[in-house]
Amino acid sequence: MSHSANTSQYRRRLQSLSDVLYRHDPYVMSSTVGAPEDEYVSVAERLMLSLSKATDRQACARILEEYDMRTDALVDEVWRVFSERQPKE
């Protein structure tokens, strides 16, 4: 896969992760208080490397727990972002 495809895939996953975090709002700093939609981008950036190495839902749950953000619904949605195959460009 080319560098631009990797970059594009990273950006899509980052955006998807940020969107999921915004909706679930585990730190009560976004959707529940009317904050801008990009409120979780920096958190998502910190999570990306660890989550990209998760091999199963349990690993994903452990990583999110390290960030004090573990609910079953959040784990399910985050795991879906990282377990689905991204289309090639």
N, CA, C and O atoms as CSV, one atom per row, in Angstrom:
chain,resi,resn,atom,element,x,y,z
A,1,MET,N,N,0.852,-1.178,0.000
A,1,MET,CA,C,0.000,0.000,0.000
A,1,MET,C,C,0.895,1.237,0.000
A,1,MET,O,O,1.902,1.273,0.706
A,2,SER,N,N,0.544,2.218,-0.763
A,2,SER,CA,C,1.343,3.433,-0.880
A,2,SER,C,C,1.234,4.292,0.371
A,2,SER,O,O,0.327,4.129,1.188
A,3,HIS,N,N,2.178,5.206,0.496
A,3,HIS,CA,C,2.173,6.127,1.629
A,3,HIS,C,C,0.883,6.949,1.661
A,3,HIS,O,O,0.301,7.149,2.727
A,4,SER,N,N,0.439,7.421,0.501
A,4,SER,CA,C,-0.782,8.240,0.475
A,4,SER,C,C,-2.005,7.418,0.870
A,4,SER,O,O,-2.918,7.941,1.508
A,5,ALA,N,N,-2.034,6.144,0.499
A,5,ALA,CA,C,-3.149,5.279,0.911
A,5,ALA,C,C,-3.099,5.047,2.408
A,5,ALA,O,O,-4.136,5.055,3.072
A,6,ASN,N,N,-1.882,4.838,2.957
A,6,ASN,CA,C,-1.747,4.675,4.407
A,6,ASN,C,C,-2.193,5.930,5.134
A,6,ASN,O,O,-2.885,5.852,6.150
A,7,THR,N,N,-1.801,7.084,4.620
A,7,THR,CA,C,-2.185,8.355,5.223
A,7,THR,C,C,-3.702,8.532,5.167
A,7,THR,O,O,-4.322,8.965,6.138
A,8,SER,N,N,-4.275,8.201,4.046
A,8,SER,CA,C,-5.720,8.315,3.881
A,8,SER,C,C,-6.459,7.373,4.834
A,8,SER,O,O,-7.456,7.757,5.446
A,9,GLN,N,N,-5.968,6.149,4.955
A,9,GLN,CA,C,-6.570,5.174,5.867
A,9,GLN,C,C,-6.458,5.670,7.307
A,9,GLN,O,O,-7.415,5.571,8.075
A,10,TYR,N,N,-5.296,6.199,7.674
A,10,TYR,CA,C,-5.096,6.745,9.012
A,10,TYR,C,C,-6.094,7.859,9.288
A,10,TYR,O,O,-6.721,7.886,10.347
A,11,ARG,N,N,-6.243,8.766,8.354
A,11,ARG,CA,C,-7.170,9.897,8.538
A,11,ARG,C,C,-8.612,9.424,8.688
A,11,ARG,O,O,-9.357,9.952,9.515
A,12,ARG,N,N,-9.010,8.430,7.890
A,12,ARG,CA,C,-10.379,7.898,8.001
A,12,ARG,C,C,-10.610,7.264,9.370
A,12,ARG,O,O,-11.638,7.489,10.009
A,13,ARG,N,N,-9.638,6.473,9.802
A,13,ARG,CA,C,-9.781,5.833,11.118
A,13,ARG,C,C,-9.757,6.868,12.239
A,13,ARG,O,O,-10.527,6.773,13.195
A,14,LEU,N,N,-8.879,7.847,12.122
A,14,LEU,CA,C,-8.809,8.907,13.127
A,14,LEU,C,C,-10.152,9.634,13.216
A,14,LEU,O,O,-10.664,9.865,14.312
A,15,GLN,N,N,-10.713,9.990,12.077
A,15,GLN,CA,C,-12.001,10.679,12.059
A,15,GLN,C,C,-13.101,9.790,12.633
A,15,GLN,O,O,-13.927,10.254,13.419
A,16,SER,N,N,-13.116,8.523,12.247
A,16,SER,CA,C,-14.126,7.591,12.765
A,16,SER,C,C,-14.001,7.445,14.273
A,16,SER,O,O,-15.003,7.473,14.986
A,17,LEU,N,N,-12.769,7.289,14.765
A,17,LEU,CA,C,-12.546,7.155,16.198
A,17,LEU,C,C,-12.975,8.422,16.933
A,17,LEU,O,O,-13.644,8.351,17.964
A,18,SER,N,N,-12.595,9.564,16.407
A,18,SER,CA,C,-12.977,10.833,17.016
A,18,SER,C,C,-14.503,10.983,17.068
A,18,SER,O,O,-15.049,11.447,18.069
A,19,ASP,N,N,-15.180,10.594,16.000
A,19,ASP,CA,C,-16.645,10.649,15.960
A,19,ASP,C,C,-17.269,9.746,17.016
A,19,ASP,O,O,-18.214,10.137,17.700
A,20,VAL,N,N,-16.733,8.532,17.144
A,20,VAL,CA,C,-17.244,7.585,18.145
A,20,VAL,C,C,-17.058,8.158,19.546
A,20,VAL,O,O,-17.982,8.126,20.358
A,21,LEU,N,N,-15.878,8.677,19.828
A,21,LEU,CA,C,-15.612,9.241,21.151
A,21,LEU,C,C,-16.517,10.436,21.420
A,21,LEU,O,O,-17.012,10.601,22.535
A,22,TYR,N,N,-16.733,11.255,20.423
A,22,TYR,CA,C,-17.607,12.421,20.582
A,22,TYR,C,C,-19.026,11.983,20.951
A,22,TYR,O,O,-19.642,12.554,21.851
A,23,ARG,N,N,-19.536,10.978,20.259
A,23,ARG,CA,C,-20.899,10.510,20.530
A,23,ARG,C,C,-21.026,9.895,21.921
A,23,ARG,O,O,-22.004,10.145,22.625
A,24,HIS,N,N,-20.039,9.093,22.316
A,24,HIS,CA,C,-20.099,8.430,23.624
A,24,HIS,C,C,-19.676,9.370,24.749
A,24,HIS,O,O,-20.125,9.225,25.886
A,25,ASP,N,N,-18.828,10.313,24.438
A,25,ASP,CA,C,-18.378,11.361,25.358
A,25,ASP,C,C,-17.915,10.821,26.716
A,25,ASP,O,O,-18.460,11.214,27.748
A,26,PRO,N,N,-16.909,9.922,26.733
A,26,PRO,CA,C,-16.485,9.323,27.996
A,26,PRO,C,C,-15.885,10.311,28.989
A,26,PRO,O,O,-15.886,10.040,30.190
A,27,TYR,N,N,-15.376,11.440,28.527
A,27,TYR,CA,C,-14.799,12.429,29.435
A,27,TYR,C,C,-15.733,13.620,29.674
A,27,TYR,O,O,-15.333,14.605,30.295
A,28,VAL,N,N,-16.943,13.538,29.195
A,28,VAL,CA,C,-17.950,14.605,29.343
A,28,VAL,C,C,-17.364,15.950,28.924
A,28,VAL,O,O,-17.342,16.916,29.687
A,29,MET,N,N,-16.891,15.971,27.679
A,29,MET,CA,C,-16.304,17.214,27.180
A,29,MET,C,C,-16.739,17.531,25.755
A,29,MET,O,O,-16.120,18.363,25.092
A,30,SER,N,N,-17.792,16.882,25.278
A,30,SER,CA,C,-18.179,17.146,23.890
A,30,SER,C,C,-19.679,17.190,23.715
A,30,SER,O,O,-20.314,18.181,24.075
A,31,SER,N,N,-20.257,16.139,23.169
A,31,SER,CA,C,-21.674,16.164,22.784
A,31,SER,C,C,-22.599,16.462,23.956
A,31,SER,O,O,-23.633,17.107,23.779
A,32,THR,N,N,-22.244,16.004,25.139
A,32,THR,CA,C,-23.131,16.228,26.285
A,32,THR,C,C,-23.076,17.663,26.806
A,32,THR,O,O,-23.941,18.078,27.578
A,33,VAL,N,N,-22.066,18.420,26.388
A,33,VAL,CA,C,-21.966,19.810,26.831
A,33,VAL,C,C,-21.968,20.797,25.663
A,33,VAL,O,O,-21.756,21.995,25.855
A,34,GLY,N,N,-22.210,20.286,24.447
A,34,GLY,CA,C,-22.309,21.165,23.283
A,34,GLY,C,C,-20.989,21.684,22.756
A,34,GLY,O,O,-20.948,22.755,22.150
A,35,ALA,N,N,-19.904,20.949,22.974
A,35,ALA,CA,C,-18.584,21.371,22.502
A,35,ALA,C,C,-18.439,21.123,20.996
A,35,ALA,O,O,-19.248,20.409,20.405
A,36,PRO,N,N,-17.414,21.708,20.381
A,36,PRO,CA,C,-17.176,21.490,18.949
A,36,PRO,C,C,-16.971,20.008,18.634
A,36,PRO,O,O,-16.520,19.243,19.488
A,37,GLU,N,N,-17.300,19.612,17.417
A,37,GLU,CA,C,-17.222,18.207,17.031
A,37,GLU,C,C,-15.800,17.651,17.012
A,37,GLU,O,O,-15.622,16.433,17.020
A,38,ASP,N,N,-14.789,18.511,16.986
A,38,ASP,CA,C,-13.406,18.027,16.967
A,38,ASP,C,C,-12.797,17.902,18.363
A,38,ASP,O,O,-11.583,17.747,18.495
A,39,GLU,N,N,-13.610,17.966,19.382
A,39,GLU,CA,C,-13.148,17.965,20.766
A,39,GLU,C,C,-12.309,16.736,21.120
A,39,GLU,O,O,-11.405,16.837,21.950
A,40,TYR,N,N,-12.584,15.588,20.517
A,40,TYR,CA,C,-11.875,14.355,20.859
A,40,TYR,C,C,-10.751,14.001,19.886
A,40,TYR,O,O,-10.187,12.911,19.985
A,41,VAL,N,N,-10.413,14.876,18.964
A,41,VAL,CA,C,-9.375,14.550,17.986
A,41,VAL,C,C,-8.042,14.271,18.674
A,41,VAL,O,O,-7.375,13.298,18.322
A,42,SER,N,N,-7.637,15.073,19.626
A,42,SER,CA,C,-6.341,14.854,20.288
A,42,SER,C,C,-6.344,13.550,21.082
A,42,SER,O,O,-5.324,12.862,21.132
A,43,VAL,N,N,-7.456,13.202,21.694
A,43,VAL,CA,C,-7.565,11.934,22.416
A,43,VAL,C,C,-7.479,10.780,21.416
A,43,VAL,O,O,-6.775,9.798,21.651
A,44,ALA,N,N,-8.193,10.904,20.310
A,44,ALA,CA,C,-8.170,9.871,19.273
A,44,ALA,C,C,-6.756,9.689,18.730
A,44,ALA,O,O,-6.332,8.559,18.485
A,45,GLU,N,N,-6.026,10.778,18.540
A,45,GLU,CA,C,-4.651,10.680,18.051
A,45,GLU,C,C,-3.786,9.882,19.020
A,45,GLU,O,O,-2.969,9.068,18.590
A,46,ARG,N,N,-3.954,10.104,20.319
A,46,ARG,CA,C,-3.172,9.365,21.315
A,46,ARG,C,C,-3.528,7.879,21.319
A,46,ARG,O,O,-2.668,7.038,21.582
A,47,LEU,N,N,-4.767,7.557,21.035
A,47,LEU,CA,C,-5.219,6.167,21.050
A,47,LEU,C,C,-4.844,5.375,19.794
A,47,LEU,O,O,-4.744,4.150,19.846
A,48,MET,N,N,-4.640,6.050,18.688
A,48,MET,CA,C,-4.484,5.384,17.389
A,48,MET,C,C,-3.404,4.303,17.367
A,48,MET,O,O,-3.671,3.197,16.897
A,49,LEU,N,N,-2.224,4.576,17.847
A,49,LEU,CA,C,-1.141,3.602,17.769
A,49,LEU,C,C,-1.475,2.356,18.576
A,49,LEU,O,O,-1.333,1.237,18.084
A,50,SER,N,N,-1.912,2.544,19.798
A,50,SER,CA,C,-2.249,1.394,20.642
A,50,SER,C,C,-3.377,0.575,20.045
A,50,SER,O,O,-3.299,-0.653,19.993
A,51,LEU,N,N,-4.420,1.243,19.596
A,51,LEU,CA,C,-5.576,0.526,19.058
A,51,LEU,C,C,-5.257,-0.176,17.751
A,51,LEU,O,O,-5.845,-1.215,17.452
A,52,SER,N,N,-4.338,0.370,16.969
A,52,SER,CA,C,-4.002,-0.282,15.697
A,52,SER,C,C,-3.319,-1.626,15.926
A,52,SER,O,O,-3.273,-2.456,15.017
A,53,LYS,N,N,-2.790,-1.853,17.124
A,53,LYS,CA,C,-2.135,-3.121,17.458
A,53,LYS,C,C,-3.078,-4.111,18.138
A,53,LYS,O,O,-2.708,-5.263,18.363
A,54,ALA,N,N,-4.289,-3.671,18.466
A,54,ALA,CA,C,-5.248,-4.562,19.129
A,54,ALA,C,C,-5.639,-5.683,18.172
A,54,ALA,O,O,-5.986,-5.437,17.017
A,55,THR,N,N,-5.578,-6.898,18.661
A,55,THR,CA,C,-5.885,-8.052,17.814
A,55,THR,C,C,-7.284,-8.609,18.043
A,55,THR,O,O,-7.765,-9.436,17.268
A,56,ASP,N,N,-7.932,-8.155,19.106
A,56,ASP,CA,C,-9.290,-8.624,19.372
A,56,ASP,C,C,-10.018,-7.611,20.257
A,56,ASP,O,O,-9.430,-6.629,20.711
A,57,ARG,N,N,-11.292,-7.865,20.490
A,57,ARG,CA,C,-12.126,-6.942,21.264
A,57,ARG,C,C,-11.602,-6.781,22.687
A,57,ARG,O,O,-11.655,-5.683,23.241
A,58,GLN,N,N,-11.099,-7.857,23.284
A,58,GLN,CA,C,-10.572,-7.786,24.658
A,58,GLN,C,C,-9.369,-6.863,24.740
A,58,GLN,O,O,-9.239,-6.094,25.692
A,59,ALA,N,N,-8.496,-6.932,23.759
A,59,ALA,CA,C,-7.336,-6.038,23.731
A,59,ALA,C,C,-7.787,-4.591,23.588
A,59,ALA,O,O,-7.246,-3.694,24.234
A,60,CYS,N,N,-8.777,-4.377,22.742
A,60,CYS,CA,C,-9.350,-3.040,22.578
A,60,CYS,C,C,-9.911,-2.538,23.904
A,60,CYS,O,O,-9.691,-1.386,24.279
A,61,ALA,N,N,-10.624,-3.388,24.599
A,61,ALA,CA,C,-11.210,-3.019,25.894
A,61,ALA,C,C,-10.121,-2.660,26.903
A,61,ALA,O,O,-10.259,-1.689,27.648
A,62,ARG,N,N,-9.047,-3.436,26.929
A,62,ARG,CA,C,-7.945,-3.145,27.871
A,62,ARG,C,C,-7.315,-1.786,27.570
A,62,ARG,O,O,-7.007,-1.022,28.485
A,63,ILE,N,N,-7.127,-1.492,26.295
A,63,ILE,CA,C,-6.536,-0.208,25.907
A,63,ILE,C,C,-7.443,0.944,26.332
A,63,ILE,O,O,-6.976,1.925,26.910
A,64,LEU,N,N,-8.712,0.825,26.051
A,64,LEU,CA,C,-9.645,1.895,26.435
A,64,LEU,C,C,-9.715,2.039,27.954
A,64,LEU,O,O,-9.864,3.147,28.469
A,65,GLU,N,N,-9.610,0.933,28.661
A,65,GLU,CA,C,-9.633,0.990,30.127
A,65,GLU,C,C,-8.433,1.767,30.664
A,65,GLU,O,O,-8.543,2.468,31.670
A,66,GLU,N,N,-7.300,1.643,29.999
A,66,GLU,CA,C,-6.108,2.408,30.391
A,66,GLU,C,C,-6.372,3.912,30.300
A,66,GLU,O,O,-5.743,4.701,31.005
A,67,TYR,N,N,-7.290,4.294,29.444
A,67,TYR,CA,C,-7.659,5.708,29.275
A,67,TYR,C,C,-8.930,6.064,30.052
A,67,TYR,O,O,-9.531,7.114,29.825
A,68,ASP,N,N,-9.328,5.189,30.961
A,68,ASP,CA,C,-10.533,5.409,31.777
A,68,ASP,C,C,-11.771,5.655,30.926
A,68,ASP,O,O,-12.565,6.551,31.210
A,69,MET,N,N,-11.925,4.858,29.890
A,69,MET,CA,C,-13.097,5.019,29.033
A,69,MET,C,C,-13.603,3.662,28.557
A,69,MET,O,O,-13.532,3.337,27.372
A,70,ARG,N,N,-14.104,2.892,29.483
A,70,ARG,CA,C,-14.568,1.569,29.097
A,70,ARG,C,C,-16.044,1.377,29.402
A,70,ARG,O,O,-16.446,1.266,30.560
A,71,THR,N,N,-16.823,1.341,28.369
A,71,THR,CA,C,-18.200,0.862,28.448
A,71,THR,C,C,-18.344,-0.137,27.310
A,71,THR,O,O,-17.656,-0.024,26.296
A,72,ASP,N,N,-19.219,-1.099,27.466
A,72,ASP,CA,C,-19.365,-2.112,26.417
A,72,ASP,C,C,-19.730,-1.498,25.079
A,72,ASP,O,O,-19.202,-1.903,24.043
A,73,ALA,N,N,-20.623,-0.528,25.092
A,73,ALA,CA,C,-21.046,0.094,23.830
A,73,ALA,C,C,-19.878,0.819,23.160
A,73,ALA,O,O,-19.718,0.743,21.941
A,74,LEU,N,N,-19.070,1.515,23.945
A,74,LEU,CA,C,-17.912,2.218,23.389
A,74,LEU,C,C,-16.891,1.221,22.854
A,74,LEU,O,O,-16.368,1.397,21.753
A,75,VAL,N,N,-16.607,0.185,23.620
A,75,VAL,CA,C,-15.648,-0.832,23.170
A,75,VAL,C,C,-16.115,-1.453,21.858
A,75,VAL,O,O,-15.326,-1.614,20.927
A,76,ASP,N,N,-17.394,-1.802,21.786
A,76,ASP,CA,C,-17.928,-2.410,20.559
A,76,ASP,C,C,-17.728,-1.502,19.350
A,76,ASP,O,O,-17.294,-1.948,18.288
A,77,GLU,N,N,-18.044,-0.244,19.524
A,77,GLU,CA,C,-17.967,0.676,18.387
A,77,GLU,C,C,-16.516,0.976,17.990
A,77,GLU,O,O,-16.202,1.059,16.803
A,78,VAL,N,N,-15.645,1.137,18.971
A,78,VAL,CA,C,-14.233,1.385,18.674
A,78,VAL,C,C,-13.620,0.148,18.012
A,78,VAL,O,O,-12.855,0.274,17.056
A,79,TRP,N,N,-13.947,-1.032,18.510
A,79,TRP,CA,C,-13.412,-2.253,17.908
A,79,TRP,C,C,-13.888,-2.392,16.466
A,79,TRP,O,O,-13.137,-2.844,15.603
A,80,ARG,N,N,-15.107,-2.012,16.211
A,80,ARG,CA,C,-15.624,-2.065,14.837
A,80,ARG,C,C,-14.781,-1.170,13.910
A,80,ARG,O,O,-14.486,-1.558,12.780
A,81,VAL,N,N,-14.400,0.005,14.377
A,81,VAL,CA,C,-13.571,0.917,13.584
A,81,VAL,C,C,-12.225,0.273,13.250
A,81,VAL,O,O,-11.731,0.407,12.131
A,82,PHE,N,N,-11.635,-0.424,14.219
A,82,PHE,CA,C,-10.298,-0.974,14.020
A,82,PHE,C,C,-10.273,-2.387,13.457
A,82,PHE,O,O,-9.225,-2.840,12.997
A,83,SER,N,N,-11.372,-3.082,13.479
A,83,SER,CA,C,-11.362,-4.452,12.974
A,83,SER,C,C,-11.825,-4.555,11.533
A,83,SER,O,O,-11.540,-5.548,10.863
A,84,GLU,N,N,-12.532,-3.547,11.044
A,84,GLU,CA,C,-13.005,-3.627,9.660
A,84,GLU,C,C,-11.874,-3.308,8.697
A,84,GLU,O,O,-11.007,-2.479,8.973
A,85,ARG,N,N,-11.906,-3.969,7.593
A,85,ARG,CA,C,-10.908,-3.713,6.553
A,85,ARG,C,C,-11.227,-2.394,5.886
A,85,ARG,O,O,-12.377,-2.111,5.549
A,86,GLN,N,N,-10.215,-1.608,5.705
A,86,GLN,CA,C,-10.388,-0.324,5.038
A,86,GLN,C,C,-10.208,-0.536,3.533
A,86,GLN,O,O,-9.332,-1.295,3.117
A,87,PRO,N,N,-11.027,0.127,2.717
A,87,PRO,CA,C,-10.876,-0.033,1.263
A,87,PRO,C,C,-9.543,0.490,0.781
A,87,PRO,O,O,-9.043,1.499,1.279
A,88,LYS,N,N,-8.976,-0.191,-0.179
A,88,LYS,CA,C,-7.721,0.279,-0.783
A,88,LYS,C,C,-8.010,1.363,-1.780
A,88,LYS,O,O,-9.071,1.381,-2.402
A,89,GLU,N,N,-7.063,2.275,-1.936
A,89,GLU,CA,C,-7.224,3.369,-2.899
A,89,GLU,C,C,-6.406,3.106,-4.132
A,89,GLU,O,O,-6.410,3.915,-5.060
